[in-house]
């Protein structure tokens, strides 16, 4: 077998279109938050079927921002999955709330919804489900649960009072462009946080967006203004507004944070957004090719599409049935020796030092560990050729046949 290929895991797909728009921003003399960022926000909202979107410098900033605007902090609890990247949980810690980690369902990457329901207490203020790999969670079930437990909810600020129950905040870092039950990710949860990091389907190098779908009584413009204050030091005018004639003066209404998106980042995003339908189509082609060529192996594959859902195709996650953690790691090493970069999504949070120190123990999350121990993520990106996909599959077949 020829082992001369070099297949990276997830390089960004950047073309002359992105380069041209970045050049346009650089030549304009306006490179921080400005007109291109505002245009990008409007287009994100349009794609998600929402009235507004806010773009910040990361999905993490988006999640932390909404926790803070909701007034969630010390004495509160926020529920999330044990099977996720640290960003989902670290924002809970940042605001001083207590994270409550839930095991996955048996043979699933989604939270155990029965355990989630049991975990809701009068201190619970929010739930952070994770749309892993771009597959949207069962939000119908989640909303049914928070309605069932509504009698326990105790609001501590005006926005919480308006929503009137535990708030559902989707960690949709992987899921821009996903759908479930005819709804687009971004209009399903109360709040939805997207990532535009370099490895994501749609990138701005770094960056993220937050959308919301709330009762009509919520003033969307006022909520957007709160995000702007949060992201720009609590300053009452952004830099663009201050350039208007005679408009230098501003106030600082709270000692806030600095996490705005720049026009350089937004320029990349605008070009990516225009290309996004073709990028999604190519990802779905690659997934179909993988699915067809791996069906005779002893593996468990994610279902990226079905009767009521279609994912963004962000990750191609494969479980090597019957393999141990060490055997999975050996496969990763052997794939790397053949020029194929693979990954693992994810090592559950209770296995990480930071979360062990908070008292979490992986023994209490057997389903999450079972999913992790033999999971391997194959390359899935739009720079892969059909020949590259076949090379990955042929080598995985060969390695597993000799294991």
N, C-alpha and C positions, 0 to 999 in steps of 0.2 A: 504493500500500500504506500502511496506517495504522501509523505508527511511534510511537504514544503509550504503549505498554506499558513498564513498568519491571520487568524480571525479574532479581532478584538470583541469585547463583550458588548459595549454599548456606546460607540462614538457618536457625536452629534452629526446630524445631516445638514450641513451648511452649504448653501449654493451662492452663486453670484447675486441672487435676489436679496439674500440677507446682507451680503457685503455692500450692495448698492444702497440699501436703506440706512445702514449704519453710516456709510459715507455721507449720505444726505444729512443725517443728524449732526455729524461732526462739522460739516461745512456750514450748517445753519447758525452755528454759534450758540445753540441751546442744547446742552448734553445731559443736564440733570432732569428732574421731573418737569415735564412740560407738555406741549401739544401732542406729541406722539404717545406718551403715556396715557393721556386722556382718551385719545382715539382707540388705543388698545383696550382700555377698560370698557368703552362703549361696545366694541366688537365682541369682547368676552361675554358681556351681559346679553347681547343679541344671540350669540351661539347657545347660551344656557337658558334662554327664555326667561330671563329676569330683568327687572327694571334697572338695576345698578350692579356694578362690580367694582371692587377696589383692587388695585395691583400694588403689591409691596415687594420687598427684596427677597422673600422666601415664603414657602407655604408655612413654615414654622412661625414666622412673624404674623401671618394671617390668623393662625389658630390661637396664638397667644393674644393677639389684639382683641379677638372677639371674646375670649375668656375675661379679659380685663374690662371690656365695655359692658359685659354682662354683670360685672361686679363680683365675679367668682374669685374667692381667695381663702384665707385662713379660716378653718372650721368647716369648709365645704368639701364635698367629695365629687370626683369626676370619674366615671366608669369608662374604661377602654379595654382593648384586647391585649392579651399577653403576647400575641403573635403579630408584632409590628416593629417598625424601626423606632429608635429612641425618640425621635422628634414628636411623635404622637403623645408620648407620656411626659417628656421633659417640660412641655409647655404647662402641664398641670402643676408640676413642681415649681416652675418659674413664678407662678402667681400665688404660691403658698397653699394651694389646695392639696388634698390627699388623693393620690391615684388609687383606683380600685381596679385591679387587673382580673380579667375574666378569661378562663380557658376557652379553647375553641370547641366547636362541636366535634363529635367523633367523626373522623374521615372528612373533615372540612377545615378550611382556613377561616371561616366566619366564627364570630363569637357564639358561644352557647347561650342562646336567647333565654332559656329557662333560668340559667344561672345569673344572667344579666338582670332579669326581673327580680329574682330573690335578693340581689345586691342593692336594689334601690331602697334608700332610707330617707328620712326627713332631711338629711344633710346633702343628699344627691342633688346637684344643680345641673349637670350635663352628662351626656353620653357621647363618646367619640368613636363611632364605628369606623372600620378601615376597609376601603374598597380596594383590597389587595389585588395586584396584577391588572387592575382596571376593570374588575368584575364588581358591579354594584351590589351592595348588601341588600338584605330583605328589609327595606325601610317600612313597608306595610306592617310587618311584624313588630318592628321597633316602635313605630308610632302607636300601634295598638297597646303595646306594653306600657309606654309612658302615659297613655290615657288611662289605662287600668290602675296605675299607681299615682294618679293625679292627686288623690286625697292626701298623699304624704308630702306633697310639694309645698315648700315654704319660700316664697319669693323674698329677695332682699334688695332688689332695686327695681326701678320702673320698667325696664325692658323685660326683666324676668316676670314681673307682674302682668305685663301685656300678653306674654306668651302663655303664662298660666300653668305651666307644667315643666318637667325636666326638658331641657333644650337638647336637640339633636344636632350635633356638629359633625359633618362627614369629613374624615380625612380621605380626600379623593386625590391625593398627590399623584396617583397613577392613572386616574380615571377620566381625564378630560376627553370628551367625545363618546363616553359610554352611555348606554341606555338600559332602562328596565321598565317593563310594563308601559311602554309608550312614552315614558318621561326621560328627559335628558339629564344626565348627572349635572348638578348645579341648580336644578329647580326642585329637587326631591326633598332633601334635608332642610332644616331651618337655616343652617349655614353650611357652606361647602367650600373647602380649602383645596386649591389645586397647586401643584408644583410645576415650575418651568425650569428646573435644574438641568444641567448639561446632559444628563442621561435620560431625561424624560422625552416622551413622544413629541411634544412641542416645547422648545426651549427658548429661554431668553438669557442663557448662560447661567445665571442665578435668577431667582424671582418666583413669584407666586401670585395667585389671585383668590379673592374671597367673593362668593355670591351669597345672596340670601333670599329666602322665600318665606315671608312672614305675614301675619294678619294685616289687612288693609289699613288699620289704624296706625301702624308704624309709619313714621315719616322717613321715607327712604333718603331724602336729601339731608335730613338732620343726622341720620345714621352714617351716611357717607362723610359728612363733615367731622363726625367723631373719629372716624378712621384717619382722616387727614391730620387732625390734631395729634392723634396717637403716633403717627408715623413721622411727624416733623416737629418734634420737641414741644408740642403743645402750642405751636405758633399760630396765631390767628390768620395769617396770610402766608401762602406758599411763595416761593421765589418768583414764580411767573406773575402772580398778582401784584407783587411789590415792584415790578418793572413798569407798571402803568404810571403815567405822568402824575407826579405829586403823591404817589401812594406808598411812600417808603415806610410810613409808620405802621407798627404792628404791636400786638400784645402777646404775651405768653400766658395762657389761661390755665395751664397745668404743667408740672415738670415731667414731660412725657419722653418719648423714645425717638430713635432715628432709624427708620427701616423702609424708606421710600424706594420705589422703582425709578430708574433713570430713563431718559429718552433713548439712550444708546441700547439699553436692554429691550425697551419696548419696540425699537426698530427691528431687532431680530425677531421678536414675537409677531409683529405685523406681517413680515414676510413668511414666517412659519405658518401663521394662521391662514394665509391665502393658499398655501400648499397643503394644508392639513387634510382635506378629503383624500388626496392622492396618497399621502403618507399613511393614513388609516387603511386605505385599500391595500397598499403593499404589505402592511403588517398582517392583514387578514389572509393574504395570499401565502405568506411565509408560514403562518400558523397552520393553514390547511395542508401545506406541503409536509411540515413536521408531523402533523397528526396522521397523515396517510402512511408515512414511512416508519413511524414508530409503533404502529398498531399491533405488530407481531412481537414486540418486546414485552417483558414482564415489568411494565411501568404503569403508573397512574398519571393521567394527563388532566389538566384543568379544562373545563368546558367553557371556551371563550364566547360561545354563542349558543342560543337555544330559542325555544318558542317565545319566551318573554324577555330575553335580554341579548345584548351584544356588547362586548367589552371593547376597551380601547386597544387591547392587544399589547399591553405594556411589557409583560413578562411571560416567558415560556417556562413554566415551572413543571418539573418532572419528578415524580417520586419513584425511586428504585425499589420496587417491592421486595421485601425480604432482606434488604441490605442494612447493615449497621451503620452507625455514624462514621466509624473508621473506614469501612468499605466504601462509603460514599466519598469520603475525603480522598481515598486512593484513586477513585475514578476521576475526580477533579484534577489531581496531579498528573495522571496519565493523559487526560485530555490536553492539559497545558503543555506537556512534552510534545504533543502533536500540533502545537500552535493554536489551540482552541481555548479561548478564555471563557470560563464558566463562573458561576457565582452561587450563593445560597441566600434565599429569601424566606424567612429570616431566622437568625438565632433568637429564640424567644427572650423577652426582656428579663424574666426571672433568672436567666443564665448569665446575665451581665453583672459585673461588679457593682455598678452604681445602684442597681435594683436589688441585689442581694443585701446591700447595706440598708435598704429601706425595709428589709424583712421578707422579701419575696423568695420563694423556694420553688424550683422547677418541679419538685416532687408533687406539688399541688396543682400542676398543669400537665397531666399525662398526655392529653390529646395534642396539645401544642408541641410537646417534645416528640411525640410519635410522628407528627407532620414534618418536623424539622430534621430529624436524625437521618433520613434518607432522601432529602430534597436536594435537587440540583437544578439550577436555572441555566438554560441554554441561551446562546446569543440570539437576540431578537431585535433587529433594528433595520432601518430602511436602506442601509448601505450593503446589506447582504444580497448576494446573487443567489439564484437557484442552485448553482454549482456549489456555493459556500454551504448552503443548507444541507445538500447531499453529502458534502464532506464531513460536516458535523455528525450527521446521522450515521454514516458509514463507520466512523471512528467510534462512536458510542456503541454501536452494534458489536464491533470488533473487541472493544475493551470488555464489555459485559459478557461476551461469549467465552472469554478467557479468565473471567473472575472466579 
